[in-house]
């Protein structure tokens, strides 16, 4: 990553629906760490076109979201989606919103690198305003993986 490039770390999800909000929890935890220069964290909530500006202004984007993608619960999958169809199934209305947002981003000429950390959760979980014990464990693992990636990109020792 160049010296003046910026990375937007965007956590998505609905924190009122337990593990479905895991992306937001991960980004909130990342904010508690010393991050390399040029890294900005944003709680994207359930998405929406208000996120288009921050996406367009970043050189690199890391998205974090819950997924119901058929993988074992607790799987963290790192992908680089090129189109909205590459985005895995999520659990709530922000699924459509994020896909629309990515389409709009690409239509407007967005060419930034996008990395997606999809965290597989149990779609049958009870609604709660906190992460499940399993969700807390996988969220901590995701924080560590993302910190390692950010530090490696900045040329820092992990």
Backbone bond lengths (Angstrom), bond angles and torsions (degrees), N, CA, C in turn:
res aa  C-N    CA-C-N  psi(-1)  N-CA   C-N-CA  omega(-1)  CA-C   N-CA-C  phi
1 X - - - 1.450 - - 1.519 108.90 -
2 X 1.318 117.64 135.66 1.453 121.98 179.05 1.517 111.51 -68.65
3 X 1.341 115.55 166.64 1.460 119.23 -173.12 1.526 113.27 -67.70
4 X 1.316 118.79 -31.01 1.455 120.46 -177.09 1.525 113.35 -103.49
5 X 1.322 117.26 6.92 1.457 119.36 -178.65 1.519 110.60 -77.52
6 X 1.327 114.33 149.93 1.461 119.59 179.98 1.519 110.56 -115.11
7 X 1.317 114.35 146.06 1.458 121.51 175.51 1.520 107.47 -119.16
8 X 1.328 115.66 126.73 1.460 121.75 174.85 1.514 107.60 -99.61
9 X 1.328 116.87 122.75 1.460 122.13 174.39 1.522 105.85 -104.02
10 X 1.324 115.68 112.76 1.459 122.28 -171.43 1.524 110.05 -115.24
11 X 1.329 116.06 114.90 1.460 121.48 177.39 1.514 110.11 -95.93
12 X 1.331 116.26 129.97 1.462 121.44 -178.31 1.520 110.44 -116.86
13 X 1.318 115.83 152.52 1.455 120.26 174.87 1.507 112.27 141.84
14 X 1.307 113.96 167.15 1.464 121.71 -179.80 1.523 108.43 -107.08
15 X 1.327 116.55 106.27 1.470 120.72 -176.27 1.525 112.62 -68.12
16 X 1.319 117.65 -9.86 1.467 120.57 177.02 1.522 111.56 -82.84
17 X 1.338 116.22 -3.11 1.464 120.18 -176.63 1.525 112.08 -121.80
18 X 1.334 116.56 40.65 1.459 121.05 174.04 1.508 112.89 61.82
19 X 1.338 116.18 -129.72 1.459 121.33 -174.39 1.524 112.93 -64.09
20 X 1.325 118.67 -16.49 1.457 120.84 176.89 1.531 110.06 -61.77
21 X 1.322 117.07 -22.58 1.466 121.47 178.80 1.518 114.10 -92.33
22 X 1.331 117.53 15.38 1.465 120.92 -172.55 1.526 113.53 -59.17
23 X 1.327 117.75 -33.74 1.468 120.10 178.59 1.517 111.89 -61.50
24 X 1.325 116.66 -39.35 1.463 121.69 178.11 1.527 109.75 -68.02
25 X 1.339 117.41 -43.23 1.461 120.27 178.12 1.528 110.92 -60.19
26 X 1.329 117.58 -42.65 1.462 121.03 -179.07 1.525 110.44 -62.85
27 X 1.327 117.65 -45.49 1.464 119.63 -178.28 1.532 110.23 -66.96
28 X 1.324 118.35 -34.78 1.469 120.68 176.91 1.528 111.13 -65.49
29 X 1.318 116.94 -36.85 1.466 120.69 176.71 1.528 111.12 -69.95
30 X 1.323 116.97 -39.98 1.471 120.33 178.27 1.527 111.09 -59.49
31 X 1.334 116.33 -36.52 1.471 120.87 -178.99 1.522 112.12 -62.94
32 X 1.318 117.82 -20.07 1.470 122.00 -179.48 1.528 112.15 -81.48
33 X 1.334 117.65 -8.64 1.456 122.58 -178.48 1.523 110.98 -100.15
34 X 1.327 115.73 157.96 1.461 120.66 171.79 1.524 106.63 -74.20
35 X 1.316 116.15 114.93 1.461 121.36 -177.06 1.522 110.04 -103.75
36 X 1.323 117.11 151.83 1.473 119.45 177.39 1.526 111.50 -58.93
37 X 1.325 114.95 157.02 1.468 120.60 177.54 1.524 109.25 -58.25
38 X 1.325 115.72 142.89 1.459 120.52 176.96 1.510 114.44 87.15
39 X 1.339 117.79 1.47 1.460 121.03 179.13 1.523 108.75 -99.97
40 X 1.320 115.62 125.69 1.465 121.56 177.71 1.522 108.81 -121.21
41 X 1.323 116.27 132.36 1.464 121.50 177.15 1.515 109.06 -101.58
42 X 1.326 115.94 143.44 1.458 120.51 -179.60 1.518 109.76 -142.44
43 X 1.320 115.55 128.61 1.462 122.31 172.44 1.519 106.05 -80.68
44 X 1.337 115.28 105.67 1.461 119.72 -176.51 1.509 114.02 -87.54
45 X 1.349 117.01 -2.08 1.449 120.40 179.58 1.515 111.31 53.46
46 X 1.312 115.98 -130.09 1.462 120.36 -178.18 1.528 112.21 -98.17
47 X 1.312 116.82 23.25 1.463 120.72 172.73 1.507 112.81 84.17
48 X 1.310 115.08 -158.04 1.458 121.18 -179.00 1.514 111.20 118.63
49 X 1.307 115.86 163.82 1.462 120.97 -174.81 1.514 113.08 -70.71
50 X 1.343 118.80 -11.28 1.466 120.20 174.77 1.526 110.42 -64.77
51 X 1.337 117.43 -16.88 1.462 120.73 179.61 1.528 112.50 -84.35
52 X 1.333 117.30 -7.37 1.460 120.17 -177.14 1.527 111.20 -62.02
53 X 1.323 117.54 -43.27 1.468 121.36 179.64 1.525 112.21 -58.61
54 X 1.350 118.51 -54.51 1.468 118.08 178.49 1.527 112.64 -58.18
55 X 1.343 117.68 -36.85 1.466 120.03 178.34 1.527 111.03 -63.30
56 X 1.330 115.86 -43.68 1.462 120.14 -177.44 1.523 112.20 -69.30
57 X 1.335 116.93 -27.82 1.461 120.44 -175.76 1.522 113.68 -86.65
58 X 1.314 117.93 -7.82 1.463 121.29 179.55 1.524 109.88 -95.19
59 X 1.322 115.70 150.47 1.466 119.91 175.27 1.524 110.60 -83.64
60 X 1.311 115.38 -30.22 1.463 121.55 -177.85 1.525 107.40 -140.86
61 X 1.329 116.67 144.76 1.462 121.09 -175.57 1.520 109.04 -129.29
62 X 1.327 115.53 131.39 1.462 121.17 172.34 1.516 106.72 -116.85
63 X 1.333 116.62 116.16 1.453 122.80 177.80 1.526 108.79 -98.88
64 X 1.325 116.53 142.59 1.457 121.37 175.97 1.520 106.96 -129.44
65 X 1.336 116.58 125.58 1.458 119.29 -176.77 1.516 110.08 -152.80
66 X 1.322 115.11 155.28 1.463 121.57 172.97 1.518 108.70 -75.72
67 X 1.331 115.89 150.94 1.458 120.23 178.96 1.514 110.15 -139.60
68 X 1.313 114.39 150.68 1.460 122.54 170.51 1.516 105.04 -118.59
69 X 1.339 115.18 76.68 1.459 120.69 -166.46 1.532 114.42 -112.78
70 X 1.325 116.69 11.71 1.455 119.41 177.71 1.513 114.22 86.75
71 X 1.327 118.17 -6.88 1.460 121.25 175.38 1.524 109.63 -77.61
72 X 1.338 118.04 162.25 1.466 119.29 175.51 1.530 110.62 -58.94
73 X 1.327 116.17 143.69 1.464 121.09 179.41 1.528 108.70 -57.00
74 X 1.310 116.23 133.95 1.455 121.74 -178.98 1.516 113.96 95.62
75 X 1.338 117.87 -1.28 1.463 121.32 178.17 1.526 109.52 -72.63
76 X 1.330 115.94 133.82 1.462 121.55 173.74 1.525 106.53 -108.84
77 X 1.328 116.27 116.78 1.459 121.36 -177.96 1.524 108.80 -112.09
78 X 1.339 115.84 124.31 1.470 120.61 177.12 1.520 107.55 -102.69
79 X 1.337 115.53 119.75 1.465 120.54 178.74 1.526 109.24 -132.39
80 X 1.310 115.38 169.17 1.461 120.98 174.50 1.531 107.79 -123.54
81 X 1.350 116.35 83.93 1.468 119.29 -177.78 1.523 111.23 -65.27
82 X 1.313 115.79 134.46 1.467 120.78 177.39 1.520 111.91 -99.69
83 X 1.309 116.97 -22.63 1.462 122.06 -178.85 1.518 107.80 -139.74
84 X 1.304 117.13 162.57 1.458 119.52 -179.42 1.525 111.57 -61.28
85 X 1.322 117.49 -28.29 1.471 119.15 -179.87 1.523 111.85 -67.09
86 X 1.340 117.04 -17.36 1.462 121.36 178.01 1.534 111.59 -80.19
87 X 1.312 116.37 -8.52 1.450 121.68 -176.90 1.526 108.63 -80.36
88 X 1.353 118.90 127.78 1.470 120.07 -175.78 1.521 112.40 -70.63
89 X 1.320 117.29 160.72 1.464 120.47 178.49 1.531 111.33 -62.39
90 X 1.323 116.10 133.46 1.463 120.77 174.28 1.514 107.92 -113.59
91 X 1.316 116.25 -174.29 1.458 118.37 -165.61 1.520 115.54 -104.14
92 X 1.310 118.36 -19.88 1.464 118.42 -175.22 1.514 110.92 -127.36
93 X 1.307 115.30 -172.75 1.467 121.25 -173.86 1.512 112.83 -59.45
94 X 1.331 119.35 -22.36 1.460 117.37 -178.06 1.523 111.83 -69.00
95 X 1.330 117.63 -11.56 1.470 121.80 173.62 1.536 110.04 -52.95
96 X 1.318 116.10 -55.07 1.460 121.01 179.81 1.521 110.30 -65.80
97 X 1.333 116.74 -43.64 1.460 120.68 -179.02 1.515 112.59 -58.25
98 X 1.343 117.20 -43.64 1.463 120.13 -178.75 1.519 110.89 -69.76
99 X 1.320 117.11 -38.98 1.467 119.07 177.69 1.521 110.58 -64.25
100 X 1.318 116.89 -42.52 1.467 120.18 176.83 1.522 110.68 -61.63
101 X 1.318 115.95 -41.81 1.460 121.47 -179.24 1.532 110.57 -62.83
102 X 1.332 117.04 -45.15 1.467 120.11 178.12 1.524 111.27 -63.55
103 X 1.337 116.82 -41.12 1.462 119.50 177.07 1.531 110.77 -60.06
104 X 1.328 116.62 -45.86 1.461 120.82 179.98 1.530 110.33 -62.41
105 X 1.317 116.39 -40.93 1.461 122.19 178.87 1.528 110.19 -59.17
106 X 1.333 116.97 -47.37 1.465 120.47 -179.18 1.527 111.80 -70.91
107 X 1.338 117.47 -38.78 1.469 121.14 178.89 1.523 110.31 -60.09
108 X 1.339 116.38 -37.77 1.458 120.57 -179.03 1.530 112.25 -81.11
109 X 1.320 116.30 8.18 1.459 119.54 173.74 1.514 114.49 95.58
110 X 1.320 117.61 11.24 1.462 120.32 178.56 1.516 110.34 -61.61
111 X 1.316 115.65 125.32 1.465 120.06 -178.99 1.523 110.84 -125.98
112 X 1.304 117.11 9.59 1.457 120.61 -177.00 1.522 110.29 -64.67
113 X 1.305 114.07 154.98 1.461 118.67 175.39 1.531 108.28 -71.01
114 X 1.327 115.87 129.33 1.465 120.79 175.94 1.520 107.65 -118.44
115 X 1.317 115.05 127.09 1.459 122.25 175.21 1.522 106.87 -114.37
116 X 1.312 116.28 133.51 1.458 120.85 178.84 1.523 109.37 -116.22
117 X 1.322 115.25 125.92 1.454 121.43 168.90 1.527 106.25 -102.38
118 X 1.323 116.06 105.25 1.472 121.68 177.97 1.528 107.20 -98.18
119 X 1.312 115.98 127.80 1.460 121.67 -178.36 1.522 108.28 -111.94
120 X 1.324 115.75 115.64 1.466 120.56 -176.72 1.523 110.06 -73.68
121 X 1.330 114.94 124.96 1.466 120.44 179.38 1.525 109.59 -121.26
122 X 1.310 115.07 169.32 1.462 121.95 178.11 1.523 108.92 -80.40
123 X 1.333 118.32 113.42 1.469 119.27 -178.77 1.529 112.86 -69.77
124 X 1.329 117.58 -13.03 1.471 121.21 -178.30 1.523 112.71 -97.14
125 X 1.324 117.69 10.51 1.465 120.42 -177.12 1.531 111.41 -65.18
126 X 1.329 116.42 152.47 1.464 118.84 175.04 1.536 110.10 -70.51
127 X 1.315 115.81 152.04 1.460 120.13 177.61 1.517 108.39 -73.20
128 X 1.324 115.84 129.42 1.456 121.80 177.54 1.517 108.09 -150.72
129 X 1.319 116.92 164.06 1.468 120.82 -178.03 1.531 111.65 -99.83
130 X 1.316 116.74 25.17 1.460 121.24 176.49 1.522 107.24 -148.89
131 X 1.313 115.62 168.36 1.454 119.35 177.39 1.525 109.61 -75.62
132 X 1.323 116.02 152.06 1.458 121.27 172.15 1.530 107.55 -69.84
133 X 1.338 118.52 164.04 1.468 119.14 175.69 1.536 111.74 -55.80
134 X 1.331 116.94 -40.04 1.466 120.62 177.74 1.534 110.64 -65.76
135 X 1.327 115.47 -39.27 1.460 120.42 178.48 1.515 112.30 -62.90
136 X 1.336 116.46 -38.81 1.466 120.13 178.66 1.521 110.96 -63.66
137 X 1.332 116.90 -40.41 1.471 121.45 -179.42 1.525 110.10 -65.23
138 X 1.330 116.84 -48.14 1.471 119.38 -177.67 1.529 111.06 -71.02
139 X 1.328 118.18 -30.86 1.468 120.44 176.43 1.530 109.86 -64.21
140 X 1.336 116.94 -42.87 1.469 120.52 178.32 1.522 110.85 -62.78
141 X 1.338 116.61 -39.56 1.467 120.58 178.05 1.529 110.31 -64.88
142 X 1.330 117.35 -40.70 1.467 121.36 179.26 1.530 110.18 -64.59
143 X 1.330 117.27 -41.26 1.467 120.80 178.16 1.526 109.45 -57.81
144 X 1.333 117.18 -46.37 1.469 121.04 -179.16 1.529 111.22 -62.56
145 X 1.327 117.05 -44.51 1.472 120.28 -179.32 1.529 111.24 -63.23
146 X 1.324 116.46 -41.58 1.462 120.09 -178.47 1.522 110.29 -70.50
147 X 1.341 117.87 -40.24 1.466 120.75 176.44 1.526 110.41 -59.41
148 X 1.335 116.64 -43.75 1.467 120.75 178.27 1.527 110.60 -59.06
149 X 1.333 116.14 -44.61 1.463 119.58 -179.54 1.523 111.52 -64.77
150 X 1.328 116.91 -44.18 1.467 120.66 -179.65 1.526 111.18 -62.46
151 X 1.334 115.77 -42.11 1.473 119.67 -179.14 1.512 111.06 -69.27
152 X 1.329 116.87 -39.06 1.469 120.89 178.23 1.535 109.86 -63.57
153 X 1.343 116.34 -41.61 1.467 120.39 178.70 1.514 111.34 -62.68
154 X 1.341 116.85 -33.83 1.456 121.78 -178.06 1.523 111.24 -86.39
155 X 1.340 116.80 -4.14 1.456 120.30 179.54 1.509 112.75 78.02
156 X 1.344 116.98 20.89 1.464 121.01 179.69 1.523 109.36 -96.67
157 X 1.307 115.54 156.89 1.462 120.52 174.57 1.515 108.22 -73.35
158 X 1.321 115.61 139.28 1.471 119.54 -179.69 1.504 110.69 -75.91
